[in-house]
Amino acid sequence: MISFWQLWAEAAGLVLVFMSMVWLVSVKVKNAGIVDPFWGLGFVLAATWYAWRLPLLNAYQLWLWSMVVIWGLRLFAYLFLRNFGKPEDYRYAQFRQNYGPERYWWFSFFQVFMLQGVLLAFISVTLLGALYPSEPGKLVWLVAGITLFCIGFVFESVGDWQMARFKADPQNRQKVMDKGLWRFTRHPNYFGDTMVWWGFAAVAVYNGYPLAIAGALLMTWLIVKISGVAMLERNLKTRRPGYDDYIRRTPAFFPWFPKK
């Protein structure tokens, strides 16, 4: 059977080729923001490659592969539909302005697409740890993994749906979303995404690969400190009147009852 790290290296190479193809499309449409929807598809690609190259999957490994596919396709569809027909995301538009439109097509290959490809490949080690054949451990880890995934998927998908409905109402322009799951945490989608990955990590521990939680750790750091919560908070504080009050009464990440 193929070794653990050889299989990971194969998937990493496949992911980088995939991201290079997405980059070529971005150059054609002059929009580096298309990388965001394809982030989820990259994990579907990696997990499917792992599953295809390994011997016949057992029940819990087949469940995990299915959940990665469902999670990744939902994320792709949501972000693609949200961004379709709209200008380039402000983050990438700012980079384009800083580097110059004539040069950014090349800078974006390394700064956006290869960077995200490398991160995606590293994080996918959590999926490989959960899928690679081994002697299963204590059942509590599998139960914890399924539970965390279900909680996370509900928070992420329902939170996205509630925000999409909120933004679709013109009367909510410049208002702060503080209903539904957004009443208990300022970022239910990011909290849910993190729980999904810790669900995968728990399955990896059950499968005998505790070091594979490194991927979930990296994903958590990116979501909380780099490209998720921290970046969005800085932006919303300047663009949304009343957001400071929302911060005072609503937990930033872990859901809890709002302060009066």
Contacts in CASP RR format, 6 or more apart in sequence:
PFRMAT RR
TARGET T0000
AUTHOR 0000-0000-0000
METHOD contacts of the structure
MODEL  1
MISFWQLWAEAAGLVLVFMSMVWLVSVKVKNAGIVDPFWGLGFVLAATWY
AWRLPLLNAYQLWLWSMVVIWGLRLFAYLFLRNFGKPEDYRYAQFRQNYG
PERYWWFSFFQVFMLQGVLLAFISVTLLGALYPSEPGKLVWLVAGITLFC
IGFVFESVGDWQMARFKADPQNRQKVMDKGLWRFTRHPNYFGDTMVWWGF
AAVAVYNGYPLAIAGALLMTWLIVKISGVAMLERNLKTRRPGYDDYIRRT
PAFFPWFPKK
1 54 0 8 1.000
1 55 0 8 1.000
1 133 0 8 1.000
2 10 0 8 1.000
2 53 0 8 1.000
2 54 0 8 1.000
4 128 0 8 1.000
4 129 0 8 1.000
4 132 0 8 1.000
7 50 0 8 1.000
7 53 0 8 1.000
7 54 0 8 1.000
7 128 0 8 1.000
7 132 0 8 1.000
8 121 0 8 1.000
8 124 0 8 1.000
8 125 0 8 1.000
8 128 0 8 1.000
10 49 0 8 1.000
10 53 0 8 1.000
11 45 0 8 1.000
11 46 0 8 1.000
11 49 0 8 1.000
11 50 0 8 1.000
11 121 0 8 1.000
11 124 0 8 1.000
11 128 0 8 1.000
12 118 0 8 1.000
12 121 0 8 1.000
12 124 0 8 1.000
13 121 0 8 1.000
14 45 0 8 1.000
14 46 0 8 1.000
14 49 0 8 1.000
15 42 0 8 1.000
15 45 0 8 1.000
15 46 0 8 1.000
15 117 0 8 1.000
15 120 0 8 1.000
15 121 0 8 1.000
15 124 0 8 1.000
16 114 0 8 1.000
16 117 0 8 1.000
16 118 0 8 1.000
16 121 0 8 1.000
18 38 0 8 1.000
18 41 0 8 1.000
18 42 0 8 1.000
18 45 0 8 1.000
19 35 0 8 1.000
19 38 0 8 1.000
19 42 0 8 1.000
19 113 0 8 1.000
19 114 0 8 1.000
19 116 0 8 1.000
19 117 0 8 1.000
19 120 0 8 1.000
20 109 0 8 1.000
20 113 0 8 1.000
20 114 0 8 1.000
22 34 0 8 1.000
22 35 0 8 1.000
22 38 0 8 1.000
22 113 0 8 1.000
23 35 0 8 1.000
23 108 0 8 1.000
23 109 0 8 1.000
23 112 0 8 1.000
23 113 0 8 1.000
25 34 0 8 1.000
26 32 0 8 1.000
26 33 0 8 1.000
26 34 0 8 1.000
26 35 0 8 1.000
26 108 0 8 1.000
26 113 0 8 1.000
27 105 0 8 1.000
27 108 0 8 1.000
30 88 0 8 1.000
31 88 0 8 1.000
31 92 0 8 1.000
32 88 0 8 1.000
32 92 0 8 1.000
32 95 0 8 1.000
32 96 0 8 1.000
32 104 0 8 1.000
32 108 0 8 1.000
32 112 0 8 1.000
32 113 0 8 1.000
33 83 0 8 1.000
33 88 0 8 1.000
33 89 0 8 1.000
33 92 0 8 1.000
33 112 0 8 1.000
34 83 0 8 1.000
35 112 0 8 1.000
35 113 0 8 1.000
35 116 0 8 1.000
36 79 0 8 1.000
36 83 0 8 1.000
36 89 0 8 1.000
37 75 0 8 1.000
37 76 0 8 1.000
37 77 0 8 1.000
37 79 0 8 1.000
37 80 0 8 1.000
37 83 0 8 1.000
38 76 0 8 1.000
39 75 0 8 1.000
39 79 0 8 1.000
39 116 0 8 1.000
39 120 0 8 1.000
40 71 0 8 1.000
40 72 0 8 1.000
40 75 0 8 1.000
40 76 0 8 1.000
41 72 0 8 1.000
41 73 0 8 1.000
41 76 0 8 1.000
42 72 0 8 1.000
42 120 0 8 1.000
43 68 0 8 1.000
43 71 0 8 1.000
43 72 0 8 1.000
43 120 0 8 1.000
43 123 0 8 1.000
43 124 0 8 1.000
43 127 0 8 1.000
44 68 0 8 1.000
44 69 0 8 1.000
44 72 0 8 1.000
44 73 0 8 1.000
44 76 0 8 1.000
46 120 0 8 1.000
46 121 0 8 1.000
46 124 0 8 1.000
46 127 0 8 1.000
46 128 0 8 1.000
47 64 0 8 1.000
47 65 0 8 1.000
47 68 0 8 1.000
47 69 0 8 1.000
47 124 0 8 1.000
47 127 0 8 1.000
47 131 0 8 1.000
48 65 0 8 1.000
48 69 0 8 1.000
50 65 0 8 1.000
50 124 0 8 1.000
50 127 0 8 1.000
50 128 0 8 1.000
50 131 0 8 1.000
50 132 0 8 1.000
51 57 0 8 1.000
51 61 0 8 1.000
51 65 0 8 1.000
51 131 0 8 1.000
54 131 0 8 1.000
54 132 0 8 1.000
54 133 0 8 1.000
55 133 0 8 1.000
57 65 0 8 1.000
57 131 0 8 1.000
60 136 0 8 1.000
60 142 0 8 1.000
60 203 0 8 1.000
60 206 0 8 1.000
61 130 0 8 1.000
61 131 0 8 1.000
61 207 0 8 1.000
63 146 0 8 1.000
64 127 0 8 1.000
64 130 0 8 1.000
64 131 0 8 1.000
64 200 0 8 1.000
64 203 0 8 1.000
65 131 0 8 1.000
67 149 0 8 1.000
67 153 0 8 1.000
67 200 0 8 1.000
68 127 0 8 1.000
68 200 0 8 1.000
70 153 0 8 1.000
71 153 0 8 1.000
71 196 0 8 1.000
74 157 0 8 1.000
75 156 0 8 1.000
78 160 0 8 1.000
78 164 0 8 1.000
82 164 0 8 1.000
83 89 0 8 1.000
87 93 0 8 1.000
88 96 0 8 1.000
90 235 0 8 1.000
91 231 0 8 1.000
92 108 0 8 1.000
92 112 0 8 1.000
95 104 0 8 1.000
95 107 0 8 1.000
95 108 0 8 1.000
95 111 0 8 1.000
95 112 0 8 1.000
96 104 0 8 1.000
96 108 0 8 1.000
99 107 0 8 1.000
119 218 0 8 1.000
119 222 0 8 1.000
122 214 0 8 1.000
122 215 0 8 1.000
122 218 0 8 1.000
123 197 0 8 1.000
123 215 0 8 1.000
123 216 0 8 1.000
123 218 0 8 1.000
123 219 0 8 1.000
124 215 0 8 1.000
125 212 0 8 1.000
125 214 0 8 1.000
125 215 0 8 1.000
126 197 0 8 1.000
126 200 0 8 1.000
126 201 0 8 1.000
126 204 0 8 1.000
126 212 0 8 1.000
126 213 0 8 1.000
126 214 0 8 1.000
126 215 0 8 1.000
126 216 0 8 1.000
126 219 0 8 1.000
127 200 0 8 1.000
127 204 0 8 1.000
128 209 0 8 1.000
128 212 0 8 1.000
129 204 0 8 1.000
129 207 0 8 1.000
129 208 0 8 1.000
129 209 0 8 1.000
129 212 0 8 1.000
130 200 0 8 1.000
130 201 0 8 1.000
130 203 0 8 1.000
130 204 0 8 1.000
130 206 0 8 1.000
130 207 0 8 1.000
130 209 0 8 1.000
130 212 0 8 1.000
131 207 0 8 1.000
132 207 0 8 1.000
132 209 0 8 1.000
134 207 0 8 1.000
134 208 0 8 1.000
134 209 0 8 1.000
135 208 0 8 1.000
136 142 0 8 1.000
136 206 0 8 1.000
136 207 0 8 1.000
136 208 0 8 1.000
137 206 0 8 1.000
137 207 0 8 1.000
137 208 0 8 1.000
138 206 0 8 1.000
139 206 0 8 1.000
141 202 0 8 1.000
141 203 0 8 1.000
141 205 0 8 1.000
141 206 0 8 1.000
142 202 0 8 1.000
142 203 0 8 1.000
142 206 0 8 1.000
144 199 0 8 1.000
144 202 0 8 1.000
145 198 0 8 1.000
145 199 0 8 1.000
145 200 0 8 1.000
145 201 0 8 1.000
145 202 0 8 1.000
145 203 0 8 1.000
145 206 0 8 1.000
146 199 0 8 1.000
146 203 0 8 1.000
147 199 0 8 1.000
148 195 0 8 1.000
148 196 0 8 1.000
148 198 0 8 1.000
148 199 0 8 1.000
148 202 0 8 1.000
149 195 0 8 1.000
149 196 0 8 1.000
149 199 0 8 1.000
149 200 0 8 1.000
151 192 0 8 1.000
151 195 0 8 1.000
152 191 0 8 1.000
152 192 0 8 1.000
152 193 0 8 1.000
152 194 0 8 1.000
152 195 0 8 1.000
152 196 0 8 1.000
153 192 0 8 1.000
153 196 0 8 1.000
154 192 0 8 1.000
155 181 0 8 1.000
155 188 0 8 1.000
155 189 0 8 1.000
155 191 0 8 1.000
155 192 0 8 1.000
155 195 0 8 1.000
155 255 0 8 1.000
156 188 0 8 1.000
156 189 0 8 1.000
156 191 0 8 1.000
156 192 0 8 1.000
156 193 0 8 1.000
156 196 0 8 1.000
158 181 0 8 1.000
158 188 0 8 1.000
159 180 0 8 1.000
159 181 0 8 1.000
159 182 0 8 1.000
159 188 0 8 1.000
159 189 0 8 1.000
160 189 0 8 1.000
162 177 0 8 1.000
162 179 0 8 1.000
162 180 0 8 1.000
162 181 0 8 1.000
162 182 0 8 1.000
163 177 0 8 1.000
163 182 0 8 1.000
163 189 0 8 1.000
166 172 0 8 1.000
166 177 0 8 1.000
166 179 0 8 1.000
174 240 0 8 1.000
174 241 0 8 1.000
175 240 0 8 1.000
176 240 0 8 1.000
176 241 0 8 1.000
176 242 0 8 1.000
176 243 0 8 1.000
176 246 0 8 1.000
178 246 0 8 1.000
178 250 0 8 1.000
178 258 0 8 1.000
181 188 0 8 1.000
181 255 0 8 1.000
182 188 0 8 1.000
182 250 0 8 1.000
183 250 0 8 1.000
183 258 0 8 1.000
184 250 0 8 1.000
184 251 0 8 1.000
184 255 0 8 1.000
184 256 0 8 1.000
184 257 0 8 1.000
184 258 0 8 1.000
185 191 0 8 1.000
185 250 0 8 1.000
185 251 0 8 1.000
185 252 0 8 1.000
185 253 0 8 1.000
185 254 0 8 1.000
185 255 0 8 1.000
185 256 0 8 1.000
186 229 0 8 1.000
186 233 0 8 1.000
186 246 0 8 1.000
186 247 0 8 1.000
186 250 0 8 1.000
186 251 0 8 1.000
186 252 0 8 1.000
186 253 0 8 1.000
187 228 0 8 1.000
187 229 0 8 1.000
187 232 0 8 1.000
187 252 0 8 1.000
187 253 0 8 1.000
188 255 0 8 1.000
190 223 0 8 1.000
190 224 0 8 1.000
190 228 0 8 1.000
190 229 0 8 1.000
190 253 0 8 1.000
191 253 0 8 1.000
191 254 0 8 1.000
191 255 0 8 1.000
193 219 0 8 1.000
193 223 0 8 1.000
194 219 0 8 1.000
194 220 0 8 1.000
194 223 0 8 1.000
194 224 0 8 1.000
197 215 0 8 1.000
197 216 0 8 1.000
197 219 0 8 1.000
197 220 0 8 1.000
198 213 0 8 1.000
198 216 0 8 1.000
198 220 0 8 1.000
199 216 0 8 1.000
200 216 0 8 1.000
201 212 0 8 1.000
201 213 0 8 1.000
201 215 0 8 1.000
201 216 0 8 1.000
204 210 0 8 1.000
204 212 0 8 1.000
204 213 0 8 1.000
205 212 0 8 1.000
205 213 0 8 1.000
222 228 0 8 1.000
223 229 0 8 1.000
224 230 0 8 1.000
224 253 0 8 1.000
229 252 0 8 1.000
229 253 0 8 1.000
233 247 0 8 1.000
233 252 0 8 1.000
236 243 0 8 1.000
237 243 0 8 1.000
237 244 0 8 1.000
237 247 0 8 1.000
240 246 0 8 1.000
248 259 0 8 1.000
249 258 0 8 1.000
249 259 0 8 1.000
249 260 0 8 1.000
250 258 0 8 1.000
250 259 0 8 1.000
251 258 0 8 1.000
END
